[in-house]
Amino acid sequence: MLYNAYEIQRSLLASASAMATAGAELLQNPANPFAYFGGGPMLASALDVFAHASAPRGKPAFDLPTTQIDGETVAVHEQIEARKTFGQLKHFVRIGHEGKGPKLLIVAPMSGHFATLLRGTVARLLPGHDIYITDWRDARNVPLSQGGFDLDDYVDYLIDWLEHIGPGAHMLAVCQPSVPSLAAAALMSAWEHPYRPRTLTMMGGPIDTRQGPTAVNELAQERPLSWFRQNVVATVPFSYPGAGRKVYPGFMQLAGFMTMNLGNHLMSHWQMFRHLVQGDEESADATKKFYEEYRSVCDMTAEFYLQTVNEVFKKHSLPKGELLHRGTLVDTGAIKDVALLAVEGENDDISGIGQTEAALHITPNLPDAMKLHYLAADVGHYGIFNGSKWRNRIAPVVEDWIARHDDLPRG
């Protein structure tokens, strides 16, 4: 019922958005005298804001056709390297610079948004690195007959994709995938796998949510797992290929994030309205661009969502040394030569201070010289991997860490 009610509302809003767009265009038409005086400009701006807020959205494109390398504009081709049921490995091939620079697997979160949420992350690191990214599939589009996907599968996908990329790769995990990425590194280290990553950068990740708990962490602790199963898991409607699949809908995740910072989101839309009234389309377009990405959401399988809630946010299995992967204990003590960088934001209200740094404390056999904690001052969760503070302050730390460990000999 939950998903069906959402679909009805989405259809109604889509129609309203189309009507608002038509109204705004009419009021902004140069041939319309009301476009120049009276309440025309203000009404047109209000309709524009409403139309943008209520428009339906699908999967965005990365839209990174070029990059700049040493002052030269270089064409970029997106190439699918490997496909799996619930995701694909995407490679950003820099034409004329193929294979140059450290190989870097960026692990995008499977937490309600598409991998394109990391467009800014990819764009900043692309000039100096041979970049791959995990491009997760919307669970509502995966037929039920193709099976399920859980935390064990997530770890397996990462190991398989590191094997596909080959030896010497680095890995960067943003937020939620810090846990399965560290688990994959630990398992591959225990196996002395030749394709284990050289470095693992974890950015705003919930390695140990007992440290600096946020509202997100407290909710997970207060509610039993059955509450999440009964209240936030829904069934995909028959209008989608994944009909009948149990999922944690992306719109639920978006609603939660919007509610956490409702005042800021309302202020952003008020500023957008003011910019439109004033004719400052450049500033208004910047806000629109952010929300087009922010509101583009996808579903994740219920089994992955519930297992993550239970193992990461309730039981704290990884930092306690109790996480199992297909019956095998994940021993972070096996990590001896995968250099770890933990990046945290001072104002992160999703992954609190200390949660990512915890990875450095549960890897006792990794030399201190191969561990680094970087706390970004005055940076919130999304600022860790997007925006000017990411580009100018955080990315150089990540680049230096990768460069320092790219060619070190391994045992």
Order of alpha helices (4+ residues) and beta strands (2+ residues): alpha-alpha-beta-beta-beta-beta-alpha-beta-alpha-beta-alpha-beta-alpha-alpha-beta-beta-alpha-alpha-alpha-beta-alpha-beta-beta-beta-alpha-beta-alpha
